[in-house]
């Protein structure tokens, strides 16, 4: 049952991110709903769940998008693992948790992506990318993360295995 619930959450998030979020873009920047789901699941349920949600979210995002295949899978998997390690060290109900976590996660996920793209031989204008993409994305993700984290928190409480 738990796998089905998370599968539905990931699929719905992918559909929303692919269809509705582009209409809400600001200067070409749209929130990364799947990253928000990965970080919230990781912080609330631990690294195993974070890795699973990160892997499948990234894989579906790679399959749906036209970018370098595996980029989202690897970056979201690593992000899910690292944020899952903090699961026992955070106050899950605190309103600042999604704000701080998404700020760090957006930056970290972008850095992982830049490193992978750089290793593949592409040139990345790091300062320009951070100023024009990462910082606005960070702000947008933080705004969206607050209500999404609350929903994921409630789902994770209902979906806990006895």
C-alpha positions, 0 to 999 in steps of 0.5 A: 500500500505504501509503495502505491501511495508514493507512486501516485504522489510521484506521478501526480507531482510529475504531471503537475510539474510538466503541465501546470508549473510551466504556466506558473514560470517566472522568467523561465524559472519554475519550481522543482516539485519533484525535488520538494517531494524528495526532500520532504519524504527524506526528512520525514521518513529517512534515507531509505525512503528518500533514496527510493523517492529520489531515484524514481522521481529522478528517473521519471523526470529523466524519462519525461524530459529531454535533458541528459538522461540520468542527471535527475536520477542521480542528483535526486537520489543523492539528495534524498540520501543526504537529507534522509540522514537528517531525519532523526535530527530535525523537528518535523513539524517546524515551519522553518524545516521546509524553508531551510531544507529547500534552500540547501537542497536546491543549491545542492541539487544544482551543484550536483547537476553542474558537476555531472554536466561538467564531467560530461564535457559541457561548459557551465558558466557557474556564476551566471547559472547561480545568479540567473537560475539557482537563486530564483529557483531557490526562492520559488522552491521555498515558497512552494515547499511550505504547503507541499511539505505540510501535505507530505507530512500528513500523508507520511503520518497516515501512511506509517507502517504499524 
